[in-house]
Amino acid sequence: MSKTKDEAASRPDEDNPEWTQEEIRTARPALDAIAEIFGTQAAEAIRRRRGRPAKADRKVNQTLRLDPDVLDAYKREGPGWQAHMNAVLRQHMPRHGK
């Protein structure tokens, strides 16, 4: 039995007609149509964002110069050493303003 290249799924039909050049040219993103039909809130609710959602208490990426022995001591504590260092700094941060 040989396979034919003319499979029914690849042929246009009345439920799935082939797009014309005009339809392709005037096509717009689905979210635009959803916003028009259901409102912008509905479109925003289903919009996919890249990556993880942002946390409310985001950390700040900061360069900090440390003595090598201090850094090695925290790293030797194993996983979670950065969080531990953050907790120590929090305990010793100034409590009053200038």
C-alpha positions as semicolon CSV with decimal commas, in nm:
position;residue;x (nm);y (nm);z (nm)
1;M;0,000;0,000;0,000
2;S;0,148;0,337;-0,099
3;K;0,083;0,668;0,075
4;T;-0,058;0,944;-0,138
5;K;0,042;1,306;-0,097
6;D;-0,318;1,418;-0,157
7;E;-0,454;1,374;0,196
8;A;-0,795;1,516;0,284
9;A;-0,649;1,721;0,571
10;S;-0,432;1,920;0,330
11;R;-0,716;2,014;0,094
12;P;-0,925;2,329;0,156
13;D;-1,293;2,279;0,229
14;E;-1,587;2,505;0,312
15;D;-1,508;2,492;0,687
16;N;-1,140;2,565;0,629
17;P;-1,096;2,760;0,305
18;E;-0,754;2,859;0,177
19;W;-0,663;3,219;0,256
20;T;-0,641;3,468;-0,027
21;Q;-0,356;3,719;-0,059
22;E;-0,598;3,995;0,045
23;E;-0,697;3,808;0,364
24;I;-0,334;3,752;0,452
25;R;-0,251;4,118;0,389
26;T;-0,538;4,247;0,606
27;A;-0,503;3,990;0,886
28;R;-0,444;4,125;1,236
29;P;-0,336;3,974;1,567
30;A;-0,596;3,768;1,752
31;L;-0,558;3,983;2,065
32;D;-0,669;4,288;1,867
33;A;-0,988;4,110;1,761
34;I;-1,050;3,980;2,115
35;A;-1,007;4,333;2,254
36;E;-1,254;4,466;1,999
37;I;-1,516;4,198;2,066
38;F;-1,476;4,131;2,440
39;G;-1,293;4,441;2,563
40;T;-0,936;4,528;2,650
41;Q;-0,958;4,367;2,994
42;A;-1,034;4,030;2,836
43;A;-0,741;4,067;2,596
44;E;-0,504;4,162;2,879
45;A;-0,624;3,867;3,088
46;I;-0,517;3,615;2,823
47;R;-0,205;3,793;2,699
48;R;0,101;3,574;2,755
49;R;0,402;3,737;2,908
50;R;0,755;3,606;2,870
51;G;0,926;3,453;3,170
52;R;0,811;3,435;3,528
53;P;0,570;3,691;3,669
54;A;0,749;3,973;3,850
55;K;0,760;3,940;4,228
56;A;0,634;4,226;4,443
57;D;0,961;4,229;4,641
58;R;1,210;4,216;4,356
59;K;1,578;4,210;4,437
60;V;1,816;4,470;4,292
61;N;2,120;4,357;4,096
62;Q;2,411;4,547;4,251
63;T;2,787;4,516;4,219
64;L;2,954;4,489;4,558
65;R;3,327;4,456;4,619
66;L;3,405;4,208;4,897
67;D;3,722;4,062;5,040
68;P;3,781;3,714;4,898
69;D;3,785;3,549;5,242
70;V;3,446;3,700;5,331
71;L;3,291;3,577;5,008
72;D;3,448;3,231;5,044
73;A;3,314;3,199;5,400
74;Y;2,956;3,257;5,282
75;K;2,994;3,033;4,976
76;R;3,121;2,748;5,196
77;E;2,783;2,750;5,372
78;G;2,639;2,596;5,056
79;P;2,313;2,665;4,871
80;G;2,134;2,974;4,999
81;W;2,454;3,161;5,084
82;Q;2,333;3,473;4,903
83;A;2,005;3,479;5,095
84;H;2,198;3,428;5,418
85;M;2,431;3,717;5,333
86;N;2,126;3,933;5,259
87;A;1,977;3,844;5,601
88;V;2,302;3,936;5,780
89;L;2,319;4,268;5,596
90;R;1,954;4,333;5,685
91;Q;2,025;4,275;6,056
92;H;2,311;4,524;6,046
93;M;2,167;4,795;5,824
94;P;2,142;5,148;5,968
95;R;1,812;5,216;6,146
96;H;1,819;5,595;6,124
97;G;1,854;5,849;5,846
98;K;2,099;6,137;5,829
